[in-house]
Amino acid sequence: MLFHKRGMIPAVLAGLLALTGAGPASAADPEMDRLVSGPAGKDWPTNGGNITNQRYSTLKQINTDNVKQLKGAWMTRLKGSGYGGKYSAEASPLVKDGIMYVVTGNDDVFALDAKSGQIMWERWSGLDQQITTVCCGWLNRGVALGEGLVFLGQLDANVVALDMKNGKEAWKTPIEDWRNGYGITAAPLYYNGIVYVGTTGGEFGIRGRLTALDAITGKILWRAYTLPAPGEVGGETWPAGTTHAMRGGASIWNTPSLDPELGIVYFAVGNCGPDYDGSMREGDNLFCASILAVDAKTGAYRWHFQEVHHDIWDYDAASPTVLFDTNIDGQPRKAIAEVGRTGWVYILDRTNGKPLIGIEEKPVPQEPRQKTAKTQPIPIGDPTVPQCATPLPGYDKFGCIYEVFWDGPVVIQPGGQGGTNWSPMPYSPDTGYLYVPGTIRASAFGRFDNPFKSGQRYVGGTQSAPIGSPLAGTFTAINSTTNKIAWQQQMPYRMGGGGGSSVTAGGLLLRGEPDGNFVALDAKTGDVLFKFQTGFGADAPPVVYEVDGQEYITIVTGGNVIQGSANGDAVWTFALNGNVQPLYPPPPPATTAGPLGAIAQNVDTIKIGDNNVEYAFWPARTRVKKGTEVTFTNVGDLPHTATATADKTGTFDTGALAKGDSKKIKFDETGSYYYICTPHPWMYGQVIVE
């Protein structure tokens, strides 16, 4: 086995990440600790099924033999909450004692009767609709349960506890101020009287952190920072005498995992900031793009493994970490796995962070101005997505993973949102497979100067999928003992951006798809056994539970901003005795990059964020005469730009437009002008000049 030598730091430095190391004042909830520590069965009590994040259910009433008999048991609409163009629905509902708890992209929480779907109580967040420090849509990936409370993080960077019986607020604790770029989109983790929650905001120059709170009082117990101060663990991997690490991003996008026997909590850490400019942050930049392990009681540093050194490609470690026990070379081992945007699965020993399956440091292309790392850790095994870009018209430079760029554009694959992003990766102890959703998407990368200003986007460049390039996906079963592909499906849509899957003892792999289908597959072979049209983008992971001896499967269907899948506010639940029929299919998401829709004639005003669609230009395509001044007006809530892409006949950029701002651009030359929004590069427009 090859061990990446950068993965350990002397033990004398351990603990410097923690703020206080204080324990919870409250008594723990032994019943909930028991539920979340064991495999998911009757209940689905935490985001990943249990504290391993395996998303594995021991239920098998619904199985490979009878899944074709599955029907809708009930479908509940959540009163329009999270329904609209700025929202994504990525939450896993939780179920305990026959009650389901689900949160929407507006941070509104609903308690439902898990057998009938009837709404029992609802809590509306009152979230400030003017929040502008949003990366990738308004969303919330789920809640946590414990001590008779429902815990959630909010987009405004508050952690809130609600009474499980009625939804009344028990406490609220601010982690930071959203105006400084902070937010929370991950589902918290509850265990042993502590609520663990990570912050987002990597595109806004934050200092990422895992915060531990007392479950009863909401008091902050400690913070484990993902970016070290000088003299702290990893501080030597940032330029000395600078404050770059204090605004270097390193978000925590997803729910941690936890091993009670080892007393360790594990989490994946996102990209560095500024995303695409490494010129001022020489060094490996710990703990960006890493798996980080800290003491579950104190937050003290245990170990780390960095997946990408000195990240300039936005290659987050954004998917949840997964814990499982396995046999490697005939020896029982305690494993942890995480799949990155690189498309590789990283499989480590969770006791110490050493690779269980070889990971080799290999030389990579260099760009001295970017201060690129000389080597990158390359796992032995199979990538789950293509790792080299295909030549496209209008671009001169192409490359494979870790290709370099400066003033661009250079087309690289995987690109932004490529590989596996926020989608979870389940593990089945029955097959020994890890199930990996992947996105096939190349990006044209380029760097530009982007001075830091608190609360403003701090990315130092841009990436966008070249016009006409494929937007597709894969779904892959990886053998966890070899890191090799057991089976793989080529998918027409991107799968790694927000959905996910779960597995059961009934031999089933359950997933949603962006075209609205809920699908059940044979977990051993990948054969599709059942498909049901929900009518909305099915971009959230399913959950499995039992009420009164009946097994149910639930998925939230509400669409996804980046996928461009159909919006909704529906919770669908399935059972063998159901009688609810499928809906008509919604419009499918795009399979190639670029603006969609009919071409408007002689329309010289383009609205951004119109028609309740925050991330869109309207009209997306227009034809005007030479010499026309086109006005771009932002009527949305967030700052947007209209910036020409590489395949253009001229260059233009409106700069950042706040709500209500306008900018006129005169088109004096004929041609086709494609453009994107730089902060939200999945937004496309086209001006045709004749």
C-alpha positions as CSV (number, residue, x, y, z in Angstrom):
1,M,0.0,0.0,0.0
2,L,1.2,3.5,-0.8
3,F,0.7,6.2,1.8
4,H,0.5,9.8,0.7
5,K,3.1,11.3,3.1
6,R,1.3,14.6,3.4
7,G,-1.6,12.9,5.1
8,M,-0.3,13.0,8.7
9,I,0.7,15.9,11.0
10,P,2.7,15.4,14.2
11,A,0.5,14.5,17.1
12,V,1.9,17.4,19.2
13,L,-0.2,19.7,17.0
14,A,-3.4,17.8,17.5
15,G,-6.2,19.7,19.1
16,L,-5.2,23.2,17.8
17,L,-8.3,23.2,15.5
18,A,-10.7,23.1,18.4
19,L,-12.1,26.2,20.1
20,T,-12.9,25.0,23.6
21,G,-13.3,21.2,23.7
22,A,-16.1,21.5,26.1
23,G,-18.7,18.7,26.3
24,P,-22.5,19.0,26.3
25,A,-24.2,20.2,29.4
26,S,-27.3,18.1,28.6
27,A,-27.9,14.4,29.1
28,A,-27.7,12.4,25.9
29,D,-30.7,10.7,24.2
30,P,-29.9,7.0,24.6
31,E,-32.7,5.9,22.4
32,M,-31.7,8.1,19.5
33,D,-28.0,7.2,20.0
34,R,-29.0,3.5,19.7
35,L,-31.1,4.2,16.6
36,V,-28.5,6.2,14.7
37,S,-25.7,3.8,15.7
38,G,-27.4,0.7,14.3
39,P,-28.5,0.0,10.7
40,A,-31.6,1.8,9.5
41,G,-34.7,-0.4,9.9
42,K,-38.2,0.6,11.0
43,D,-37.0,4.2,11.3
44,W,-34.8,6.4,9.1
45,P,-33.5,8.6,12.0
46,T,-30.6,10.5,10.5
47,N,-29.7,11.9,7.1
48,G,-27.5,9.0,6.0
49,G,-29.7,6.3,7.5
50,N,-27.3,6.0,10.4
51,I,-24.1,7.7,11.6
52,T,-22.1,5.8,9.0
53,N,-23.9,7.5,6.1
54,Q,-24.3,4.1,4.4
55,R,-27.9,4.8,3.4
56,Y,-28.6,1.1,3.8
57,S,-31.9,-0.2,5.2
58,T,-32.3,-3.7,6.7
59,L,-35.9,-3.8,5.4
60,K,-36.7,-6.4,2.7
61,Q,-40.5,-6.6,2.5
62,I,-40.0,-4.8,-0.8
63,N,-37.4,-6.8,-2.8
64,T,-36.2,-7.8,-6.2
65,D,-39.0,-10.3,-6.6
66,N,-42.0,-8.0,-5.9
67,V,-40.8,-4.5,-6.6
68,K,-42.7,-4.5,-9.9
69,Q,-45.9,-4.4,-7.8
70,L,-44.9,-1.1,-6.2
71,K,-47.3,1.8,-6.5
72,G,-47.7,5.3,-5.1
73,A,-49.1,5.1,-1.5
74,W,-49.5,8.8,-1.1
75,M,-48.3,12.1,-2.5
76,T,-48.4,15.3,-0.4
77,R,-47.8,18.8,-1.7
78,L,-46.0,21.1,0.8
79,K,-48.1,24.2,0.2
80,G,-45.8,25.8,-2.4
81,S,-42.8,25.9,0.0
82,G,-39.5,25.8,-2.0
83,Y,-41.5,25.9,-5.3
84,G,-39.8,28.2,-7.8
85,G,-36.9,28.8,-10.0
86,K,-34.4,29.7,-7.3
87,Y,-35.0,26.5,-5.2
88,S,-33.6,23.0,-5.3
89,A,-35.1,20.0,-3.4
90,E,-32.3,17.7,-2.2
91,A,-33.5,16.8,1.3
92,S,-33.7,13.3,2.8
93,P,-36.8,13.1,5.0
94,L,-36.3,11.6,8.5
95,V,-38.8,9.1,10.0
96,K,-39.2,8.2,13.7
97,D,-42.2,6.5,15.3
98,G,-44.4,6.9,12.3
99,I,-43.8,10.7,11.9
100,M,-41.8,12.1,8.9
101,Y,-39.9,15.3,9.1
102,V,-39.0,17.1,5.9
103,V,-37.4,20.4,5.1
104,T,-37.7,22.5,1.9
105,G,-35.3,24.8,0.0
106,N,-36.8,27.7,1.9
107,D,-35.9,26.1,5.3
108,D,-39.6,25.4,6.1
109,V,-40.1,22.2,8.1
110,F,-43.1,19.9,7.8
111,A,-44.1,17.0,10.0
112,L,-46.2,14.4,8.2
113,D,-48.0,11.2,9.1
114,A,-45.6,8.7,7.5
115,K,-48.4,6.3,6.8
116,S,-50.9,8.7,5.2
117,G,-48.9,11.8,4.3
118,Q,-51.2,14.1,6.3
119,I,-49.5,17.3,7.4
120,M,-49.4,17.3,11.2
121,W,-47.6,20.6,11.8
122,E,-45.6,23.1,9.8
123,R,-43.0,25.7,10.6
124,W,-42.3,28.5,8.2
125,S,-38.8,29.9,8.4
126,G,-39.5,33.5,7.6
127,L,-36.1,33.5,5.8
128,D,-34.9,36.8,4.5
129,Q,-35.7,36.6,0.8
130,Q,-32.9,39.1,0.1
131,I,-30.1,36.7,1.0
132,T,-27.6,37.1,-1.8
133,T,-24.7,34.9,-0.6
134,V,-25.9,31.8,-2.3
135,C,-23.8,29.5,-4.3
136,C,-26.0,27.1,-6.2
137,G,-29.6,27.6,-5.4
138,W,-31.7,27.9,-2.3
139,L,-31.7,24.4,-0.7
140,N,-31.5,22.4,2.5
141,R,-30.3,18.8,2.5
142,G,-32.2,17.7,5.7
143,V,-32.7,17.8,9.4
144,A,-31.5,15.9,12.5
145,L,-33.4,14.4,15.4
146,G,-32.6,14.1,19.1
147,E,-33.6,15.1,22.6
148,G,-37.2,15.5,21.4
149,L,-36.1,18.1,19.0
150,V,-35.7,18.7,15.2
151,F,-32.4,20.4,14.3
152,L,-31.8,22.3,11.1
153,G,-29.2,24.6,9.7
154,Q,-30.5,27.6,7.6
155,L,-29.3,29.5,4.6
156,D,-28.9,32.6,6.9
157,A,-26.3,30.6,9.0
158,N,-28.5,30.0,12.0
159,V,-29.0,26.6,13.6
160,V,-32.5,26.1,14.9
161,A,-34.1,23.5,17.2
162,L,-37.8,22.8,17.0
163,D,-40.1,20.7,19.3
164,M,-40.7,17.4,17.5
165,K,-44.3,17.4,18.8
166,N,-45.5,20.8,17.4
167,G,-42.7,22.6,15.5
168,K,-42.3,25.4,18.1
169,E,-38.9,26.9,18.2
170,A,-36.8,25.7,21.2
171,W,-33.6,27.7,20.5
172,K,-31.8,29.4,17.7
173,T,-28.0,29.9,17.5
174,P,-26.3,32.1,14.9
175,I,-23.1,30.4,13.6
176,E,-22.1,33.5,11.5
177,D,-23.6,36.3,9.5
178,W,-24.9,35.5,6.0
179,R,-23.8,39.0,4.9
180,N,-20.2,37.8,5.3
181,G,-20.8,34.9,3.0
182,Y,-21.8,32.1,5.4
183,G,-24.7,29.7,5.2
184,I,-25.8,26.2,6.0
185,T,-27.2,23.7,3.5
186,A,-26.0,20.4,5.0
187,A,-28.2,18.3,7.3
188,P,-26.8,18.4,10.8
189,L,-25.7,15.2,12.6
190,Y,-27.0,14.4,16.2
191,Y,-25.1,12.1,18.5
192,N,-24.6,11.8,22.3
193,G,-26.0,15.2,23.1
194,I,-24.1,17.1,20.4
195,V,-25.3,18.6,17.1
196,Y,-22.6,18.8,14.4
197,V,-23.1,21.2,11.5
198,G,-20.9,22.6,8.8
199,T,-20.9,25.9,7.0
200,T,-21.0,26.8,3.3
201,G,-19.8,29.9,1.5
202,G,-16.6,28.7,-0.2
203,E,-17.3,31.1,-3.1
204,F,-17.5,34.1,-0.8
205,G,-14.1,34.0,1.0
206,I,-15.3,32.4,4.3
207,R,-13.3,30.4,6.8
208,G,-15.0,27.0,6.8
209,R,-15.7,25.2,10.1
210,L,-17.5,22.3,11.8
211,T,-19.5,23.6,14.8
212,A,-20.6,21.5,17.7
213,L,-23.6,22.7,19.7
214,D,-25.2,21.5,22.9
215,A,-28.4,19.8,21.7
216,I,-30.5,21.1,24.6
217,T,-29.3,24.7,24.9
218,G,-27.9,25.5,21.5
219,K,-24.6,26.6,23.1
220,I,-21.6,26.4,20.9
221,L,-19.2,23.8,22.4
222,W,-16.3,24.1,19.9
223,R,-15.4,24.8,16.4
224,A,-13.1,22.8,14.2
225,Y,-11.8,25.1,11.5
226,T,-11.1,23.7,8.0
227,L,-8.6,26.5,7.4
228,P,-5.7,26.9,9.9
229,A,-4.4,30.0,11.4
230,P,-0.6,30.5,11.5
231,G,1.0,28.0,13.9
232,E,-2.1,25.7,13.8
233,V,-2.3,22.3,12.2
234,G,-1.7,22.7,8.5
235,G,-0.7,26.4,8.8
236,E,2.6,25.8,7.0
237,T,0.7,24.9,3.8
238,W,-0.4,28.5,3.3
239,P,1.9,31.5,2.5
240,A,3.6,32.8,5.7
241,G,2.8,36.3,6.8
242,T,-0.5,36.4,4.9
243,T,-4.2,36.1,5.8
244,H,-5.2,34.1,2.7
245,A,-6.1,31.1,4.8
246,M,-8.6,33.1,6.8
247,R,-10.7,33.6,3.6
248,G,-9.8,30.4,1.8
249,G,-13.3,28.8,1.6
250,A,-13.2,25.1,2.5
251,S,-16.9,24.6,3.0
252,I,-18.6,21.6,4.5
253,W,-21.4,20.8,2.1
254,N,-22.7,17.6,3.7
255,T,-23.5,15.6,6.8
256,P,-20.5,14.2,8.8
257,S,-20.2,10.5,9.7
258,L,-19.2,9.3,13.2
259,D,-17.5,6.2,14.7
260,P,-18.4,6.0,18.4
261,E,-15.8,3.3,19.2
262,L,-13.0,5.4,17.8
263,G,-14.6,8.6,19.1
264,I,-14.1,10.3,15.7
265,V,-16.3,12.5,13.5
266,Y,-15.4,12.6,9.8
267,F,-16.4,15.1,7.1
268,A,-15.5,16.1,3.6
269,V,-14.1,19.6,2.9
270,G,-14.8,21.7,-0.2
271,N,-12.7,23.8,-2.6
272,C,-10.2,26.6,-1.8
273,G,-10.9,30.2,-2.4
274,P,-10.6,32.0,-4.7
275,D,-11.7,28.9,-6.7
276,Y,-9.7,29.3,-9.9
277,D,-6.8,31.5,-8.8
278,G,-4.0,29.9,-6.9
279,S,-1.4,32.7,-7.6
280,M,-1.6,34.2,-4.1
281,R,-1.9,31.0,-2.0
282,E,1.2,28.9,-2.7
283,G,1.2,25.6,-0.9
284,D,-1.0,22.6,-0.5
285,N,-3.7,24.7,1.2
286,L,-5.0,22.4,3.9
287,F,-7.7,21.4,4.5
288,C,-9.3,22.2,1.2
289,A,-10.5,19.3,-0.9
290,S,-9.8,16.9,2.0
291,I,-11.3,14.3,4.3
292,L,-10.9,15.6,7.8
293,A,-11.2,13.5,11.1
294,V,-11.6,15.2,14.5
295,D,-12.3,14.1,18.0
296,A,-16.1,13.8,18.4
297,K,-16.1,15.2,21.9
298,T,-13.5,18.0,21.6
299,G,-13.0,18.8,17.9
300,A,-9.2,18.1,18.3
301,Y,-7.4,17.1,15.1
302,R,-7.0,13.4,14.5
303,W,-5.9,13.0,10.8
304,H,-6.6,14.2,7.3
305,F,-6.2,13.1,3.7
306,Q,-6.1,15.7,1.0
307,E,-7.7,14.6,-2.3
308,V,-6.5,17.6,-4.4
309,H,-3.4,19.7,-3.5
310,H,-3.7,23.4,-4.1
311,D,-7.1,23.1,-5.8
312,I,-7.6,25.5,-8.7
313,W,-10.4,23.5,-10.5
314,D,-13.2,23.6,-7.9
315,Y,-12.6,19.9,-7.3
316,D,-14.5,19.8,-4.0
317,A,-14.8,16.9,-1.7
318,A,-18.5,17.6,-1.4
319,S,-20.2,14.2,-1.1
320,P,-20.7,12.7,2.4
321,T,-18.1,10.5,3.9
322,V,-19.2,6.8,4.3
323,L,-18.0,4.4,6.9
324,F,-17.9,0.6,6.5
325,D,-16.1,-2.5,7.7
326,T,-14.4,-4.6,5.1
327,N,-11.6,-7.1,4.3
328,I,-8.6,-6.0,2.4
329,D,-5.9,-8.6,1.5
330,G,-7.7,-11.0,3.9
331,Q,-7.5,-8.6,6.9
332,P,-10.5,-6.9,8.5
333,R,-10.3,-3.2,8.2
334,K,-12.3,-0.1,9.3
335,A,-12.8,1.9,6.1
336,I,-14.0,5.3,5.1
337,A,-14.7,6.4,1.5
338,E,-15.5,9.6,-0.2
339,V,-16.1,10.3,-3.9
340,G,-14.8,13.6,-5.3
341,R,-15.4,15.8,-8.2
342,T,-12.3,14.2,-9.7
343,G,-14.4,11.1,-10.4
344,W,-12.3,8.9,-8.2
345,V,-13.4,7.2,-5.0
346,Y,-10.9,7.6,-2.1
347,I,-10.9,4.6,0.2
348,L,-8.9,5.0,3.5
349,D,-8.4,3.4,6.9
350,R,-10.6,5.4,9.1
351,T,-8.4,4.9,12.2
352,N,-5.5,6.8,10.7
353,G,-6.3,8.2,7.2
354,K,-3.9,5.9,5.3
355,P,-5.1,4.5,2.0
356,L,-6.5,1.0,2.1
357,I,-6.1,0.7,-1.7
358,G,-3.1,2.3,-3.2
359,I,-3.0,6.1,-3.9
360,E,0.1,7.3,-5.7
361,E,1.5,10.8,-5.9
362,K,2.1,11.4,-9.6
363,P,3.5,14.4,-11.5
364,V,0.9,16.7,-13.2
365,P,1.0,19.7,-15.6
366,Q,2.5,22.9,-14.2
367,E,1.6,26.6,-14.5
368,P,4.1,28.6,-12.3
369,R,1.8,31.6,-12.2
370,Q,-0.9,29.4,-10.5
371,K,1.7,28.0,-8.0
372,T,0.4,24.5,-9.0
373,A,1.3,21.5,-6.9
374,K,4.0,19.3,-8.5
375,T,2.1,16.1,-7.8
376,Q,-1.5,14.9,-7.2
377,P,-2.8,11.8,-5.3
378,I,-4.1,9.4,-8.0
379,P,-6.1,6.4,-6.6
380,I,-5.4,2.9,-7.9
381,G,-8.8,1.9,-9.4
382,D,-11.3,3.1,-11.9
383,P,-12.6,6.7,-12.3
384,T,-16.4,6.8,-12.6
385,V,-16.5,9.6,-15.3
386,P,-14.3,10.5,-18.3
387,Q,-11.2,12.5,-17.3
388,C,-10.2,14.0,-20.7
389,A,-12.0,16.7,-22.7
390,T,-13.1,16.2,-26.3
391,P,-12.1,18.9,-28.8
392,L,-14.9,21.4,-29.6
393,P,-15.3,24.1,-32.2
394,G,-14.2,27.6,-31.0
395,Y,-11.6,26.4,-28.5
396,D,-7.9,25.8,-29.0
397,K,-6.8,24.3,-25.8
398,F,-8.1,21.0,-24.2
399,G,-6.9,18.9,-21.4
400,C,-7.4,16.0,-19.0
401,I,-7.8,16.2,-15.3
402,Y,-5.3,18.6,-13.6
403,E,-4.6,20.4,-16.9
404,V,-3.6,24.0,-16.1
405,F,-4.9,27.4,-17.2
406,W,-4.2,31.1,-16.7
407,D,-6.1,33.6,-18.8
408,G,-7.9,30.8,-20.6
409,P,-10.0,29.4,-21.9
410,V,-8.8,25.8,-21.5
411,V,-11.4,23.0,-21.8
412,I,-10.9,20.4,-19.0
413,Q,-12.8,17.3,-18.0
414,P,-14.0,16.8,-15.3
415,G,-15.2,20.4,-15.2
416,G,-17.2,22.4,-12.8
417,Q,-20.0,20.3,-11.3
418,G,-18.3,17.3,-12.9
419,G,-17.6,14.0,-11.2
420,T,-19.7,13.6,-8.0
421,N,-20.7,16.8,-6.3
422,W,-23.2,16.9,-3.4
423,S,-24.9,13.6,-4.2
424,P,-24.4,10.9,-1.5
425,M,-22.7,7.5,-2.2
426,P,-24.4,4.6,-0.5
427,Y,-22.7,1.4,0.6
428,S,-24.3,-2.1,0.7
429,P,-22.8,-4.7,3.1
430,D,-24.6,-7.3,1.0
431,T,-22.8,-6.6,-2.2
432,G,-19.7,-4.7,-0.9
433,Y,-20.4,-2.1,-3.5
434,L,-20.3,1.7,-3.3
435,Y,-22.9,3.3,-5.6
436,V,-21.6,6.4,-7.3
437,P,-23.7,9.0,-9.1
438,G,-21.6,10.9,-11.7
439,T,-21.8,13.9,-13.9
440,I,-20.1,14.2,-17.3
441,R,-19.5,17.9,-17.9
442,A,-16.4,19.6,-19.4
443,S,-15.6,23.2,-18.5
444,A,-13.7,26.1,-20.1
445,F,-11.6,27.5,-17.3
446,G,-10.1,30.9,-17.1
447,R,-8.6,33.0,-14.4
448,F,-9.1,36.7,-13.6
449,D,-8.2,39.1,-10.8
450,N,-10.8,39.2,-8.1
451,P,-9.9,41.2,-5.0
452,F,-11.5,40.0,-1.8
453,K,-14.4,41.9,-0.3
454,S,-16.4,40.5,2.5
455,G,-19.8,39.1,1.4
456,Q,-18.9,39.3,-2.3
457,R,-18.1,36.4,-4.7
458,Y,-14.5,35.5,-4.5
459,V,-13.7,33.0,-7.2
460,G,-10.8,34.5,-9.2
461,G,-12.0,33.1,-12.6
462,T,-14.8,31.3,-14.3
463,Q,-15.8,28.0,-15.7
464,S,-18.6,27.2,-18.0
465,A,-19.6,24.2,-20.1
466,P,-18.8,25.0,-23.8
467,I,-21.9,25.6,-25.9
468,G,-23.0,22.3,-27.4
469,S,-21.0,20.1,-25.1
470,P,-22.7,17.1,-23.5
471,L,-24.4,17.3,-20.1
472,A,-24.7,13.6,-19.2
473,G,-23.9,11.2,-16.4
474,T,-23.0,7.8,-15.1
475,F,-24.2,5.6,-12.3
476,T,-21.5,3.2,-11.1
477,A,-21.1,0.3,-8.7
478,I,-17.6,0.3,-7.3
479,N,-16.2,-2.8,-5.6
480,S,-15.0,-1.4,-2.3
481,T,-12.2,-4.0,-1.9
482,T,-10.6,-3.2,-5.3
483,N,-11.9,0.3,-6.3
484,K,-12.8,-1.2,-9.6
485,I,-16.1,-0.9,-11.5
486,A,-18.5,-3.8,-10.9
487,W,-21.1,-2.3,-13.2
488,Q,-21.8,1.0,-14.8
489,Q,-24.7,2.7,-16.5
490,Q,-24.4,5.6,-19.0
491,M,-27.1,8.1,-18.2
492,P,-28.6,10.8,-20.4
493,Y,-28.7,13.3,-17.5
494,R,-26.2,14.6,-14.9
495,M,-26.5,12.4,-11.8
496,G,-23.8,13.8,-9.5
497,G,-25.2,17.2,-8.7
498,G,-27.9,16.8,-6.1
499,G,-29.7,13.5,-6.2
500,G,-28.5,10.2,-4.8
501,S,-29.7,6.8,-3.9
502,S,-30.2,4.3,-1.1
503,V,-29.9,0.5,-0.8
504,T,-31.8,-2.2,1.0
505,A,-31.5,-5.7,2.3
506,G,-34.1,-6.6,-0.3
507,G,-31.4,-6.3,-2.9
508,L,-32.7,-3.0,-4.2
509,L,-30.9,0.2,-5.2
510,L,-33.4,3.1,-5.1
511,R,-32.8,6.5,-6.8
512,G,-34.5,9.5,-8.3
513,E,-33.7,10.9,-11.7
514,P,-33.8,14.5,-13.1
515,D,-36.5,13.6,-15.6
516,G,-38.9,12.8,-12.8
517,N,-38.6,9.1,-12.6
518,F,-38.2,7.2,-9.4
519,V,-36.3,4.0,-10.2
520,A,-35.6,0.7,-8.4
521,L,-32.7,-1.4,-9.6
522,D,-31.1,-4.7,-8.8
523,A,-28.2,-3.7,-6.5
524,K,-26.0,-6.6,-7.7
525,T,-26.4,-6.1,-11.5
526,G,-27.8,-2.6,-12.1
527,D,-30.8,-4.0,-13.9
528,V,-33.8,-1.7,-13.8
529,L,-36.7,-3.4,-12.1
530,F,-39.2,-0.6,-11.6
531,K,-39.8,2.9,-12.8
532,F,-42.5,5.5,-11.8
533,Q,-43.0,9.0,-13.1
534,T,-43.4,11.5,-10.3
535,G,-44.1,14.6,-12.5
536,F,-41.3,16.7,-11.0
537,G,-37.5,16.6,-11.0
538,A,-36.5,13.7,-8.6
539,D,-33.2,15.1,-7.5
540,A,-33.2,13.9,-3.8
541,P,-32.1,10.6,-2.2
542,P,-34.9,8.2,-1.2
543,V,-35.4,6.9,2.3
544,V,-36.9,3.6,3.5
545,Y,-39.0,2.9,6.7
546,E,-41.8,0.8,8.2
547,V,-45.2,1.7,9.8
548,D,-47.6,-0.9,11.2
549,G,-45.7,-3.7,9.4
550,Q,-45.8,-2.0,6.0
551,E,-42.5,-1.0,4.3
552,Y,-42.5,2.4,2.6
553,I,-40.1,4.3,0.3
554,T,-40.2,8.1,0.2
555,I,-38.5,10.7,-2.1
556,V,-38.9,14.5,-2.3
557,T,-39.5,15.7,-5.8
558,G,-39.0,19.4,-6.4
559,G,-36.4,19.9,-9.0
560,N,-32.9,21.2,-9.0
561,V,-31.5,24.6,-10.1
562,I,-28.2,23.3,-11.7
563,Q,-29.9,20.4,-13.3
564,G,-32.6,22.5,-14.7
565,S,-35.2,19.9,-13.7
566,A,-38.9,20.6,-13.2
567,N,-39.8,22.5,-10.0
568,G,-42.3,21.1,-7.5
569,D,-43.2,20.8,-3.8
570,A,-44.2,17.1,-3.6
571,V,-43.3,14.3,-1.3
572,W,-43.9,10.9,-2.9
573,T,-44.3,7.7,-1.0
574,F,-44.5,4.1,-2.4
575,A,-45.7,0.8,-1.0
576,L,-46.8,-2.6,-2.3
577,N,-50.4,-1.9,-1.5
578,G,-50.4,1.6,-3.0
579,N,-53.0,2.9,-5.5
580,V,-51.7,6.4,-6.5
581,Q,-50.9,6.5,-10.2
582,P,-48.0,8.2,-11.9
583,L,-48.1,11.7,-13.3
584,Y,-47.3,13.0,-16.7
585,P,-43.6,13.5,-17.3
586,P,-42.3,17.0,-16.9
587,P,-40.1,18.7,-19.5
588,P,-36.7,16.9,-19.5
589,P,-33.5,18.7,-18.4
590,A,-31.0,19.8,-20.9
591,T,-28.5,17.2,-22.3
592,T,-26.2,19.7,-24.0
593,A,-24.9,23.1,-22.8
594,G,-26.3,26.3,-24.1
595,P,-29.4,28.5,-24.2
596,L,-32.7,26.8,-24.9
597,G,-36.0,28.0,-26.4
598,A,-37.3,29.9,-29.4
599,I,-35.5,32.9,-30.8
600,A,-37.2,36.2,-30.0
601,Q,-37.2,38.7,-32.8
602,N,-35.9,42.3,-32.3
603,V,-36.2,42.1,-28.6
604,D,-33.6,44.5,-27.1
605,T,-34.3,44.1,-23.4
606,I,-33.2,41.0,-21.6
607,K,-34.4,40.4,-18.1
608,I,-32.4,38.3,-15.6
609,G,-34.3,36.3,-13.0
610,D,-37.7,36.9,-14.6
611,N,-40.8,34.7,-14.5
612,N,-40.0,33.4,-11.0
613,V,-36.8,31.8,-12.5
614,E,-33.8,33.3,-10.7
615,Y,-31.2,31.5,-12.8
616,A,-32.3,32.4,-16.3
617,F,-32.1,35.1,-19.0
618,W,-35.4,36.1,-20.6
619,P,-35.6,35.7,-23.5
620,A,-32.6,33.3,-23.5
621,R,-32.2,33.9,-27.2
622,T,-32.9,37.0,-29.2
623,R,-32.1,38.2,-32.8
624,V,-31.4,41.9,-33.3
625,K,-30.0,44.2,-36.0
626,K,-26.4,45.4,-36.2
627,G,-25.9,48.5,-34.1
628,T,-28.6,47.6,-31.6
629,E,-28.1,48.5,-27.9
630,V,-29.3,45.6,-25.8
631,T,-30.3,46.3,-22.2
632,F,-29.7,43.7,-19.6
633,T,-31.8,44.2,-16.4
634,N,-31.6,42.2,-13.3
635,V,-35.0,41.6,-11.8
636,G,-34.0,38.7,-9.7
637,D,-32.9,38.6,-6.1
638,L,-29.2,37.8,-6.5
639,P,-26.4,39.6,-8.3
640,H,-25.9,38.4,-11.9
641,T,-23.7,39.1,-14.9
642,A,-24.0,38.7,-18.7
643,T,-20.5,37.8,-19.7
644,A,-19.5,36.6,-23.2
645,T,-18.1,33.1,-23.5
646,A,-15.1,31.9,-25.5
647,D,-17.1,30.9,-28.6
648,K,-18.1,34.4,-29.6
649,T,-17.4,37.1,-32.2
650,G,-16.8,39.8,-29.7
651,T,-16.3,40.4,-26.0
652,F,-18.7,42.0,-23.5
653,D,-19.4,41.9,-19.8
654,T,-22.0,43.8,-17.9
655,G,-20.2,43.3,-14.6
656,A,-22.1,42.4,-11.5
657,L,-25.7,43.7,-11.6
658,A,-27.6,43.9,-8.3
659,K,-31.3,43.7,-8.2
660,G,-32.8,46.5,-10.3
661,D,-29.5,47.4,-12.0
662,S,-29.2,47.6,-15.8
663,K,-26.4,47.7,-18.3
664,K,-26.6,48.5,-22.1
665,I,-24.3,46.7,-24.5
666,K,-24.1,47.8,-28.1
667,F,-23.6,45.1,-30.8
668,D,-21.8,46.6,-33.8
669,E,-20.7,43.4,-35.5
670,T,-22.7,40.6,-36.9
671,G,-22.4,37.2,-35.4
672,S,-23.7,34.9,-32.7
673,Y,-22.8,36.1,-29.1
674,Y,-23.2,33.5,-26.4
675,Y,-23.0,34.6,-22.8
676,I,-23.3,33.2,-19.3
677,C,-23.7,34.6,-15.7
678,T,-20.2,34.3,-14.2
679,P,-21.4,33.6,-10.7
680,H,-23.9,31.0,-12.0
681,P,-22.3,29.5,-15.1
682,W,-25.2,27.1,-15.8
683,M,-27.1,30.2,-17.0
684,Y,-26.8,30.7,-20.8
685,G,-28.0,33.3,-23.3
686,Q,-27.5,34.2,-26.9
687,V,-27.7,37.4,-29.0
688,I,-27.8,36.9,-32.7
689,V,-26.8,40.1,-34.6
690,E,-27.6,40.5,-38.3
